[in-house]
Amino acid sequence: MRPLVLHLDDFGSFREPVTVDFSDVDYFVLVGPTGAGKSTLIDAICFALYGTVPRWGKENVIAHALAPSAVAAKVALVFETGGRRYAVVRALKRDARGKVHTAEARLEELVPSVPATAGLEELMSAVARPVAEGAAVTAEVQRITGLEYRFFTQCVVLPQGRFAEFLHAQPRERQDLLVQLLDADVYERVRQRAVQEESGAAQAAAFARERLARLTDADEPAERAAEARLATLRALDEQVRADLDALRSSAVEIRRLAEEREAVRRRVTALGSLAMPPEVPTLAEHVRAAASEVRDHARDAEAAEAEEQRAEDELAALDDPDILVDLLRAAEAHERAVTELRAASERAARTRASLEPLADRARALDAALAGAEEARDRLRDAHAGAELARRLVVGQECPTCLRPVERLPHHPASADLRAAERHVKTCRKEAEQARTRHTEAETEARHLERTVRELTDHATHTARDLADRVGRTAGEAGGGAGRAAGDLAGRTTRAGGETAGQVAGGEPQGQDGLLAGVDRDDLEGRLTAVRAAERRAAKLRQAARDARARLATAKRRAEELTGRTERLWRDLEAARDTVVPLGAPPLDRDDLHRAWTALLAWRADAAVREHAALEEHDEHVAQAEHRARTLWSAVATRLDDHGVETSGASARPAAPDKAAGRLGELVAAAIAQARAHLARVKENRAAARELDERVRAEEERARVAKELALCLRADAFERWLCTEALDLLVTAASDTLRELSDGQYELALGARNEIEVIDHAEAGMRRNARTLSGGETFQAALALALALSDQVAGLSATAARSLDSLFLDEGFGSLDPATLDTVAATLERLAGGRERMVGVVTHVPALADRIPVRFEVRRDAKGSHLHRATA
């Protein structure tokens, strides 16, 4: 894993956004005062990848990423590994209760074509595909980098105080790290694949053996027998070909005789189909009865139409019922208007008469109310004086006259003040009710007067409307209605104008007087006569329609009988036409029944002759079919003798030509089967040779896979592999440690794969690495870290676990100048020998000055700040 760009926003002590570009850096140093935030940059790389930081103590703790006053933070890292480029983003937020949560976590693969020196936004915008989100990001980072978090902090990021974790780790823990670094689980996958290959090869060999066992006729004798069978069938085909041609010729003769027999059978059928319809003997009598019925119904319809016409003439001479109804409605409307006017006038008079008594009562109750209020006020003063006298003291000033009281006054007992108050309320309520009733009466009187005026206008309008209708009726109507309307017009005009004025003036006017000019009884009598005439006309009209309907029905029946007679004549002619070639006699056109009787008598004689001819033709066809069956049986027997199955063909072929074709198809099919059998035998022989070779090849493949699986199944294989790798790492680290310690120390593996130190200053004595001092421990741990970083790519089974970065956080202060120089030279070789990034966090100026790229970190009240400088 090699970082390209790191971006921090409110992460740790970096309160302002900062972006660190590592794309052109191989070897850099982070310098600055203690607490400035140098280690925070290394923490940000760890947090972006794994969501945690070694210095936080627990892997699930993320609250330390936010300063106490910060509410959100974000870290983004663009890195390369295995030839691919990725971007990982993690964002945090603080909720209302102060708890820190992960707001966003995502991992994306980027397009590698964008230059690494491009800006952060340009790099992260070139997304090739999303890889993971949320909790799945850490697991996917472990898969891509090939390192779990605990191993990442032992061989890529070496934080403060944890340099010696790999050095002091238990052998099993170091073995787990080496399994990941060396991708040693690939050998387990190889073993599993070998087991699968063994199983697949064994199954393939068994399948091939099974197919080989199922192959029959796969030898040379079977091939010779198939060739002989094919030759025999070809000779048989030549022998039966002439017999099949003869069988086809007999089929032609049978068809000719059958056609002649069919012609005779058709003549017999035509004679047999001649039959007199059952209705012919009685049809003539039915036709005569239908004609008589038509004449009778025609007379009845004529009489009914005459009665209908007389009723229509009588109805036309009477009054128009619509005019009479219109006049009656107008008279009724005028009557209702006068009645409503009379009732309204009477209510208005009663209301006017009640106004004066109501006014007198209201005035009297107002006077009573004034008296009650005056008596109440006198009584209230008396009660007040008595109360004041009760509080007076002789010699003190009176509060009313402001003079000394010489003698206490005596007030007699007064009436009840509350009773007086209740009497006043009662009087006031009665007075208000009287005034309200008087006001309501005045309002009702005004309303009734307005209603009387409106009804007077309406009655006058209806009277004039009645007069106008009577006048129009007299001018438009004719006959009796015209005369009645003319007599009525003068009377209605005079009476209508007088009615409204009389009622409105208060004059009594009865109904007879109001409508004296309109004779309603006469109008209703005339309307009744008109309705009776209409009903009689409608009854006669329906009787005429019924008579015409009966006449139409009789005519349809007569026409149907006539048409049926014509159809029966046509059917007789068509039946005779079918037997005219047989000599049928001509028809008698005068009588249908007589014509049918003559034709049927001729049919009886002709049928005897045709039946004799049919029997003769049946005999000829039977003889021809017998000859065909005999020939077919001879051919079928010959085929059966040669093994050609003919059981599917009919033993008594109805069509010899089809039977001949079927036998020819059987011979051709037998030849095709023999040819196919010969080809199949040849194919089976070739397949048998191929399957035998496949069995041997698959068994050899299964044997090799089994041996490989057995080799990799050894329990000590993984331990042996890791021991060999650890031995190489310790050897490489010993060279570095010897150089760093000026030849005093080397590293070696103990009996249980624990790392031991050889102290040449003590005559090569071996001792546990934990016995080294602080500075010596740093030198040994650094030597192992450098060896891991330098050797892991060569040791990995897939070469995919290359450690492209190494970050060293502090630990150099305990080194003497000579050792520090050796360490600096070693780091320079490590960073310059390959494409590997080495980052160092240190306070030692002698080491920082030798590193080409310097990132200076400072901190103020606003947080940490980063500045890149070249040494």
PEZI-V403517 format. One record per residue. N is the residue number from 1. RES is the residue in one small letter. PHI is phi in whole degrees, -180 to 180 (999 if undefined). OMEGA is omega in radians with two decimals (* if undefined). Layout:
n;res;phi;omega
N;RES;PHI;OMEGA
N;RES;PHI;OMEGA
This chain:
n;res;phi;omega
1;m;999;-3.14
2;r;-128;3.13
3;p;-69;3.05
4;l;-111;-3.13
5;v;-141;3.08
6;l;-123;3.14
7;h;-125;3.12
8;l;-123;3.07
9;d;-140;-3.13
10;d;64;3.10
11;f;-96;3.13
12;g;59;-3.11
13;s;-86;3.13
14;f;-88;-3.06
15;r;-83;3.11
16;e;-111;-3.13
17;p;-59;3.10
18;v;-142;3.14
19;t;-123;-3.13
20;v;-110;-3.12
21;d;-99;3.10
22;f;-103;-2.98
23;s;-62;-3.12
24;d;-113;-3.05
25;v;-116;3.03
26;d;-110;-3.02
27;y;-145;-3.07
28;f;-141;3.13
29;v;-133;3.04
30;l;-108;-3.09
31;v;-125;3.11
32;g;154;-3.13
33;p;-63;3.08
34;t;-63;-3.13
35;g;84;-3.12
36;a;-71;-3.13
37;g;119;-3.12
38;k;-66;-3.12
39;s;-66;3.14
40;t;-63;3.12
41;l;-66;3.08
42;i;-66;3.07
43;d;-60;-3.11
44;a;-64;3.10
45;i;-64;3.12
46;c;-62;-3.10
47;f;-66;3.13
48;a;-61;-3.08
49;l;-79;-2.95
50;y;-117;3.11
51;g;76;3.11
52;t;-156;-3.05
53;v;-138;-3.11
54;p;-57;-3.06
55;r;-70;-3.09
56;w;-81;3.03
57;g;89;-3.13
58;k;-113;-3.07
59;e;-71;-3.10
60;n;-95;3.14
61;v;-95;-3.14
62;i;-125;-3.06
63;a;-64;-3.11
64;h;-68;3.14
65;a;-72;-3.10
66;l;-108;2.99
67;a;-68;-3.09
68;p;-54;-3.09
69;s;-93;-3.10
70;a;-88;3.13
71;v;-111;-3.12
72;a;-156;3.11
73;a;-150;-3.12
74;k;-150;3.08
75;v;-131;3.09
76;a;-130;-3.12
77;l;-135;3.01
78;v;-105;-3.08
79;f;-142;3.10
80;e;-120;3.05
81;t;-160;3.12
82;g;61;3.14
83;g;80;3.13
84;r;-120;-3.09
85;r;-118;-3.09
86;y;-134;3.02
87;a;-130;3.10
88;v;-122;-3.09
89;v;-130;3.03
90;r;-132;3.13
91;a;-127;-3.14
92;l;-123;3.04
93;k;-147;3.13
94;r;-106;-3.12
95;d;-84;-3.06
96;a;-66;3.12
97;r;-92;3.10
98;g;88;-3.12
99;k;-88;-3.08
100;v;-95;3.14
101;h;-128;3.03
102;t;-82;-3.12
103;a;-87;-3.10
104;e;-157;3.02
105;a;-153;-3.13
106;r;-149;3.12
107;l;-131;-3.09
108;e;-132;3.01
109;e;-90;-3.07
110;l;-104;3.08
111;v;-74;-3.06
112;p;-77;-3.07
113;s;-73;3.12
114;v;-72;-3.13
115;p;-58;-3.12
116;a;-65;-3.13
117;t;-83;3.12
118;a;-67;-3.12
119;g;-69;-3.10
120;l;-62;-3.10
121;e;-64;-3.14
122;e;-67;3.12
123;l;-64;-3.04
124;m;-77;3.11
125;s;-79;-3.12
126;a;-88;-3.09
127;v;-84;3.07
128;a;-85;3.13
129;r;-167;2.99
130;p;-75;-3.09
131;v;-107;-3.09
132;a;-158;3.08
133;e;-139;3.03
134;g;64;-3.07
135;a;-68;-3.11
136;a;-77;-3.07
137;v;-65;-3.09
138;t;-61;3.14
139;a;-62;-3.13
140;e;-71;3.06
141;v;-64;3.10
142;q;-61;3.12
143;r;-67;-3.08
144;i;-71;-3.10
145;t;-81;-3.11
146;g;79;-3.08
147;l;-133;2.93
148;e;-73;-3.09
149;y;-59;-3.08
150;r;-66;3.10
151;f;-84;3.06
152;f;-61;-3.13
153;t;-82;3.08
154;q;-106;-3.08
155;c;-130;3.08
156;v;-117;3.11
157;v;-111;3.11
158;l;-107;-3.04
159;p;-76;-3.13
160;q;-60;3.07
161;g;75;-3.08
162;r;-127;3.12
163;f;-62;-2.96
164;a;-93;-3.09
165;e;-63;3.14
166;f;-69;-3.13
167;l;-65;-3.07
168;h;-94;-3.08
169;a;-66;3.06
170;q;-70;-3.12
171;p;-55;-3.12
172;r;-67;3.12
173;e;-65;3.09
174;r;-63;3.14
175;q;-65;3.11
176;d;-62;3.11
177;l;-64;-3.11
178;l;-66;3.09
179;v;-61;3.11
180;q;-73;-3.10
181;l;-62;-3.08
182;l;-88;-3.09
183;d;54;-3.05
184;a;-69;3.12
185;d;-67;3.06
186;v;-63;3.13
187;y;-69;3.05
188;e;-66;3.09
189;r;-64;3.08
190;v;-63;-3.14
191;r;-64;3.11
192;q;-63;3.10
193;r;-66;3.12
194;a;-65;3.09
195;v;-62;3.11
196;q;-63;3.14
197;e;-63;3.12
198;e;-61;-3.14
199;s;-63;-3.14
200;g;-64;-3.14
201;a;-66;3.12
202;a;-63;3.11
203;q;-65;3.13
204;a;-64;3.11
205;a;-65;3.12
206;a;-65;3.12
207;f;-65;3.13
208;a;-65;3.10
209;r;-64;3.13
210;e;-65;3.09
211;r;-63;3.12
212;l;-64;3.13
213;a;-67;-3.13
214;r;-76;-3.12
215;l;-71;3.06
216;t;-116;3.14
217;d;55;-3.12
218;a;-111;3.13
219;d;-130;-3.06
220;e;-68;3.10
221;p;-58;3.12
222;a;-63;3.12
223;e;-67;3.12
224;r;-66;3.12
225;a;-64;3.12
226;a;-65;3.12
227;e;-66;3.13
228;a;-65;3.12
229;r;-62;3.13
230;l;-65;-3.14
231;a;-65;3.14
232;t;-64;-3.12
233;l;-67;3.09
234;r;-65;3.09
235;a;-66;3.11
236;l;-62;3.14
237;d;-60;3.11
238;e;-67;-3.07
239;q;-73;-3.03
240;v;-90;-3.08
241;r;-63;-3.13
242;a;-66;3.12
243;d;-62;3.12
244;l;-68;3.07
245;d;-65;3.11
246;a;-63;3.12
247;l;-65;3.09
248;r;-68;3.13
249;s;-65;3.11
250;s;-64;3.09
251;a;-64;3.11
252;v;-63;-3.13
253;e;-65;3.13
254;i;-62;3.13
255;r;-64;3.13
256;r;-63;-3.13
257;l;-65;3.14
258;a;-66;3.11
259;e;-66;3.10
260;e;-64;3.11
261;r;-63;-3.13
262;e;-66;3.10
263;a;-64;3.10
264;v;-63;-3.13
265;r;-64;3.11
266;r;-65;3.11
267;r;-65;3.09
268;v;-62;3.13
269;t;-64;3.13
270;a;-63;3.10
271;l;-66;-3.13
272;g;-71;-3.12
273;s;-81;3.11
274;l;-73;3.12
275;a;-152;-3.14
276;m;-72;3.05
277;p;-59;-3.05
278;p;-66;-3.07
279;e;-88;-3.07
280;v;-62;-3.06
281;p;-62;-3.06
282;t;-106;-3.02
283;l;-65;-3.09
284;a;-63;3.14
285;e;-65;3.10
286;h;-64;3.13
287;v;-65;-3.14
288;r;-65;3.13
289;a;-64;3.13
290;a;-66;3.12
291;a;-65;3.11
292;s;-64;3.12
293;e;-63;3.11
294;v;-63;-3.13
295;r;-65;-3.13
296;d;-63;-3.13
297;h;-68;3.09
298;a;-68;3.10
299;r;-65;3.14
300;d;-61;-3.14
301;a;-65;3.13
302;e;-66;3.13
303;a;-65;3.14
304;a;-64;3.11
305;e;-65;3.10
306;a;-66;3.09
307;e;-60;3.13
308;e;-61;-3.10
309;q;-67;3.12
310;r;-63;3.13
311;a;-64;3.11
312;e;-64;3.14
313;d;-67;3.12
314;e;-62;3.14
315;l;-66;3.12
316;a;-66;-3.12
317;a;-76;-3.11
318;l;-86;-3.12
319;d;-67;3.04
320;d;-75;-3.09
321;p;-65;3.13
322;d;-66;3.13
323;i;-67;3.13
324;l;-62;3.12
325;v;-62;-3.14
326;d;-63;3.13
327;l;-66;3.13
328;l;-63;3.12
329;r;-64;3.13
330;a;-66;3.12
331;a;-65;3.13
332;e;-66;3.10
333;a;-64;3.12
334;h;-66;3.12
335;e;-62;3.12
336;r;-63;-3.14
337;a;-64;-3.13
338;v;-67;3.13
339;t;-63;3.11
340;e;-63;3.13
341;l;-66;-3.14
342;r;-63;-3.12
343;a;-64;3.13
344;a;-65;3.14
345;s;-65;3.14
346;e;-64;3.13
347;r;-64;3.12
348;a;-66;3.14
349;a;-66;3.13
350;r;-63;-3.13
351;t;-66;3.11
352;r;-63;-3.14
353;a;-69;-3.10
354;s;-86;-3.05
355;l;-69;-3.04
356;e;-66;3.09
357;p;-60;3.13
358;l;-65;3.11
359;a;-67;3.14
360;d;-63;-3.12
361;r;-66;3.13
362;a;-64;-3.14
363;r;-68;-3.13
364;a;-64;-3.14
365;l;-69;3.06
366;d;-65;3.13
367;a;-65;3.12
368;a;-63;3.11
369;l;-63;-3.14
370;a;-64;3.13
371;g;-64;-3.13
372;a;-64;3.12
373;e;-66;-3.14
374;e;-66;3.12
375;a;-64;3.12
376;r;-63;-3.12
377;d;-66;3.11
378;r;-64;-3.13
379;l;-66;3.12
380;r;-65;3.13
381;d;-66;3.14
382;a;-63;3.12
383;h;-64;3.14
384;a;-65;3.13
385;g;-64;-3.14
386;a;-66;3.13
387;e;-67;3.14
388;l;-68;-3.13
389;a;-63;-3.13
390;r;-66;-3.11
391;r;-97;-3.12
392;l;-70;3.11
393;v;-127;-3.13
394;v;-60;3.14
395;g;98;3.09
396;q;-91;-3.12
397;e;-71;3.04
398;c;-78;-3.13
399;p;-69;-3.12
400;t;-98;-3.09
401;c;-97;3.09
402;l;64;3.09
403;r;-122;3.13
404;p;-62;3.13
405;v;-82;-3.14
406;e;-93;-3.11
407;r;-146;-3.13
408;l;-74;3.14
409;p;-77;3.11
410;h;-120;3.14
411;h;-109;3.09
412;p;-67;-3.14
413;a;-67;-3.13
414;s;-100;3.09
415;a;-66;-3.09
416;d;-71;3.14
417;l;-69;-3.12
418;r;-67;3.08
419;a;-65;3.10
420;a;-63;3.11
421;e;-62;3.14
422;r;-66;3.11
423;h;-64;3.10
424;v;-63;3.14
425;k;-62;3.14
426;t;-65;3.13
427;c;-63;-3.13
428;r;-64;3.14
429;k;-63;3.14
430;e;-65;3.13
431;a;-63;3.12
432;e;-63;3.11
433;q;-63;3.13
434;a;-65;3.11
435;r;-62;3.14
436;t;-63;3.14
437;r;-65;3.12
438;h;-65;3.12
439;t;-64;3.12
440;e;-63;3.13
441;a;-65;3.10
442;e;-60;3.13
443;t;-63;-3.13
444;e;-65;3.13
445;a;-62;3.12
446;r;-64;3.14
447;h;-63;-3.13
448;l;-67;3.10
449;e;-63;3.10
450;r;-65;3.11
451;t;-65;3.12
452;v;-61;3.12
453;r;-62;-3.13
454;e;-65;3.13
455;l;-69;3.06
456;t;-61;3.11
457;d;-62;-3.12
458;h;-66;3.14
459;a;-65;3.09
460;t;-64;-3.14
461;h;-65;-3.13
462;t;-68;3.09
463;a;-64;3.12
464;r;-67;3.12
465;d;-63;3.11
466;l;-63;3.13
467;a;-63;3.12
468;d;-63;-3.14
469;r;-64;3.13
470;v;-63;3.12
471;g;-64;3.13
472;r;-64;-3.13
473;t;-64;3.13
474;a;-64;-3.12
475;g;-81;-3.03
476;e;-98;-3.00
477;a;-76;3.07
478;g;-120;3.06
479;g;69;-3.10
480;g;-64;3.14
481;a;-63;3.13
482;g;-66;3.14
483;r;-66;3.13
484;a;-63;3.14
485;a;-66;3.12
486;g;-65;3.10
487;d;-66;-3.06
488;l;-77;-3.01
489;a;-61;-3.09
490;g;-64;-3.09
491;r;-64;-3.07
492;t;-67;-3.12
493;t;-64;-3.14
494;r;-71;-3.05
495;a;-73;-3.05
496;g;-66;-3.09
497;g;-70;-3.08
498;e;-84;-2.94
499;t;-65;-3.04
500;a;-63;-3.14
501;g;-64;3.13
502;q;-64;-3.12
503;v;-67;-3.11
504;a;-65;3.13
505;g;-81;3.08
506;g;91;3.14
507;e;-79;3.09
508;p;-69;-3.09
509;q;-147;3.13
510;g;-79;-3.11
511;q;-66;-3.13
512;d;-66;3.12
513;g;-68;-3.11
514;l;-66;-3.06
515;l;-112;-3.13
516;a;-62;-3.10
517;g;-83;-3.08
518;v;-117;3.11
519;d;-91;-3.09
520;r;-69;3.14
521;d;-63;3.12
522;d;-64;3.14
523;l;-64;-3.14
524;e;-67;3.09
525;g;-64;3.12
526;r;-63;3.13
527;l;-64;3.10
528;t;-63;3.12
529;a;-63;3.13
530;v;-64;-3.12
531;r;-64;3.10
532;a;-65;3.11
533;a;-66;3.11
534;e;-65;3.14
535;r;-65;3.12
536;r;-65;3.13
537;a;-66;3.13
538;a;-65;3.12
539;k;-64;3.13
540;l;-68;3.10
541;r;-64;3.09
542;q;-65;3.11
543;a;-63;3.11
544;a;-66;3.12
545;r;-65;3.13
546;d;-65;3.13
547;a;-64;3.12
548;r;-67;3.11
549;a;-65;3.11
550;r;-64;3.10
551;l;-65;3.13
552;a;-64;3.11
553;t;-63;3.12
554;a;-62;3.14
555;k;-66;3.14
556;r;-62;3.12
557;r;-64;3.12
558;a;-63;3.13
559;e;-66;3.11
560;e;-62;3.12
561;l;-65;3.11
562;t;-65;3.12
563;g;-64;3.10
564;r;-64;3.11
565;t;-63;3.13
566;e;-65;3.13
567;r;-64;3.12
568;l;-65;3.05
569;w;-64;3.14
570;r;-67;3.10
571;d;-62;3.11
572;l;-63;3.13
573;e;-65;3.12
574;a;-66;3.10
575;a;-64;3.10
576;r;-65;-3.12
577;d;-62;-3.12
578;t;-69;-3.11
579;v;-116;3.07
580;v;-58;3.10
581;p;-61;3.14
582;l;-91;3.09
583;g;96;3.14
584;a;-64;-3.13
585;p;-73;3.07
586;p;-69;-3.07
587;l;-94;3.00
588;d;-88;-3.00
589;r;-81;-3.08
590;d;-88;-3.04
591;d;-138;-3.10
592;l;-65;-3.10
593;h;-66;-3.13
594;r;-68;3.13
595;a;-64;3.12
596;w;-64;-3.12
597;t;-64;-3.14
598;a;-66;-3.12
599;l;-66;-3.13
600;l;-70;3.07
601;a;-66;3.08
602;w;-65;-3.11
603;r;-59;-3.09
604;a;-61;3.12
605;d;-68;-3.08
606;a;-68;-3.12
607;a;-65;3.13
608;v;-63;-3.12
609;r;-67;-3.07
610;e;-70;3.11
611;h;-64;3.09
612;a;-65;3.12
613;a;-66;-3.13
614;l;-66;3.12
615;e;-65;3.12
616;e;-66;-3.14
617;h;-69;3.06
618;d;-61;3.12
619;e;-65;3.13
620;h;-63;-3.13
621;v;-66;-3.12
622;a;-64;3.12
623;q;-65;-3.14
624;a;-64;3.13
625;e;-68;3.11
626;h;-63;3.13
627;r;-63;3.14
628;a;-65;-3.13
629;r;-65;-3.14
630;t;-63;3.14
631;l;-66;-3.13
632;w;-64;-3.13
633;s;-64;3.13
634;a;-64;3.13
635;v;-65;-3.13
636;a;-63;3.11
637;t;-64;3.12
638;r;-63;3.14
639;l;-66;3.12
640;d;-61;3.13
641;d;-64;3.13
642;h;-97;3.05
643;g;82;3.10
644;v;-91;-3.07
645;e;-70;3.13
646;t;-118;-3.10
647;s;-67;3.12
648;g;-75;3.13
649;a;-86;-3.11
650;s;-69;3.09
651;a;-73;3.10
652;r;-127;-3.04
653;p;-64;3.09
654;a;-75;3.13
655;a;-124;-3.09
656;p;-59;3.14
657;d;-65;3.09
658;k;-67;3.11
659;a;-65;3.09
660;a;-62;3.10
661;g;-64;3.13
662;r;-65;3.11
663;l;-64;3.08
664;g;-62;3.10
665;e;-64;3.13
666;l;-64;3.11
667;v;-63;3.14
668;a;-62;3.12
669;a;-66;3.11
670;a;-64;3.10
671;i;-63;3.13
672;a;-64;3.11
673;q;-65;3.11
674;a;-64;3.14
675;r;-66;3.12
676;a;-65;3.12
677;h;-63;3.11
678;l;-64;3.13
679;a;-65;3.14
680;r;-65;3.10
681;v;-62;3.12
682;k;-64;3.13
683;e;-65;-3.14
684;n;-62;3.12
685;r;-65;3.11
686;a;-68;-3.14
687;a;-65;3.13
688;a;-63;3.10
689;r;-63;-3.13
690;e;-66;-3.14
691;l;-66;3.11
692;d;-62;3.10
693;e;-66;-3.12
694;r;-67;3.11
695;v;-58;-3.13
696;r;-64;-3.12
697;a;-67;-3.12
698;e;-68;3.10
699;e;-65;3.10
700;e;-68;3.12
701;r;-64;3.11
702;a;-65;3.14
703;r;-65;3.14
704;v;-63;-3.13
705;a;-63;-3.14
706;k;-65;3.14
707;e;-65;3.11
708;l;-64;3.14
709;a;-64;3.11
710;l;-64;3.13
711;c;-65;-3.08
712;l;-80;-3.14
713;r;-81;-3.11
714;a;-60;-3.07
715;d;-63;-3.06
716;a;-93;-3.07
717;f;-64;-3.11
718;e;-64;3.12
719;r;-63;3.11
720;w;-63;-3.12
721;l;-62;-3.11
722;c;-67;3.10
723;t;-64;3.11
724;e;-63;3.14
725;a;-65;3.13
726;l;-64;3.11
727;d;-63;3.10
728;l;-65;-3.14
729;l;-64;-3.13
730;v;-66;3.11
731;t;-63;3.13
732;a;-66;3.14
733;a;-68;3.12
734;s;-63;3.11
735;d;-59;-3.13
736;t;-67;-3.12
737;l;-66;3.12
738;r;-62;3.14
739;e;-70;-3.11
740;l;-69;-3.08
741;s;-96;3.12
742;d;59;3.04
743;g;84;-3.07
744;q;-81;-3.00
745;y;-119;2.94
746;e;-137;3.10
747;l;-111;3.11
748;a;-151;3.13
749;l;-95;3.09
750;g;-84;-3.09
751;a;-66;-3.13
752;r;-109;3.12
753;n;64;2.99
754;e;-83;-3.10
755;i;-84;3.14
756;e;-119;-3.14
757;v;-112;3.04
758;i;-99;-3.09
759;d;-102;-3.14
760;h;-72;3.07
761;a;-73;3.11
762;e;-115;3.06
763;a;60;3.07
764;g;73;-3.13
765;m;-71;3.08
766;r;-93;3.07
767;r;-150;-3.10
768;n;-67;-3.11
769;a;-64;-3.14
770;r;-71;3.14
771;t;-83;-3.13
772;l;-72;3.08
773;s;-73;-3.12
774;g;-61;-3.14
775;g;-65;3.14
776;e;-65;3.11
777;t;-63;3.11
778;f;-61;3.14
779;q;-62;-3.12
780;a;-68;-3.14
781;a;-66;3.10
782;l;-64;3.11
783;a;-62;3.12
784;l;-67;3.14
785;a;-63;3.13
786;l;-66;3.11
787;a;-65;3.08
788;l;-59;-3.11
789;s;-62;-3.04
790;d;-87;-2.97
791;q;-102;-2.95
792;v;-64;-3.13
793;a;-65;-3.14
794;g;-75;-3.11
795;l;-84;-3.05
796;s;-65;-3.14
797;a;-67;-3.10
798;t;-111;-3.08
799;a;58;-3.12
800;a;-105;-3.07
801;r;-108;3.12
802;s;-67;3.10
803;l;-91;-3.03
804;d;-86;-3.10
805;s;-142;3.07
806;l;-147;-3.10
807;f;-122;-3.11
808;l;-113;-3.07
809;d;-107;3.08
810;e;62;3.12
811;g;95;-3.07
812;f;-93;-3.06
813;g;-69;-3.09
814;s;-89;-3.09
815;l;-90;3.05
816;d;-77;-3.06
817;p;-57;-3.11
818;a;-67;3.13
819;t;-66;3.13
820;l;-62;3.10
821;d;-64;3.12
822;t;-64;3.12
823;v;-62;-3.13
824;a;-62;3.13
825;a;-65;3.13
826;t;-63;3.13
827;l;-66;3.11
828;e;-64;3.11
829;r;-65;-3.13
830;l;-65;-3.12
831;a;-77;-3.07
832;g;-95;-3.09
833;g;-72;-3.12
834;r;-138;3.09
835;e;-81;-3.09
836;r;-135;3.11
837;m;-96;3.09
838;v;-125;3.09
839;g;-118;-3.05
840;v;-129;2.99
841;v;-111;-3.05
842;t;-154;2.98
843;h;-105;-3.05
844;v;-86;-3.11
845;p;-63;-3.09
846;a;-62;3.11
847;l;-82;-3.10
848;a;-64;-3.11
849;d;-69;-3.10
850;r;-90;-3.11
851;i;-95;-2.97
852;p;-68;-3.08
853;v;-115;-3.07
854;r;-121;2.99
855;f;-110;-3.11
856;e;-93;-3.11
857;v;-117;3.08
858;r;-133;-3.09
859;r;-138;3.07
860;d;-136;-3.09
861;a;-66;-3.14
862;k;-90;3.13
863;g;116;-3.10
864;s;-86;3.14
865;h;-136;-3.07
866;l;-122;3.09
867;h;-139;3.14
868;r;-90;3.12
869;a;-139;3.12
870;t;-99;-3.10
871;a;-68;*
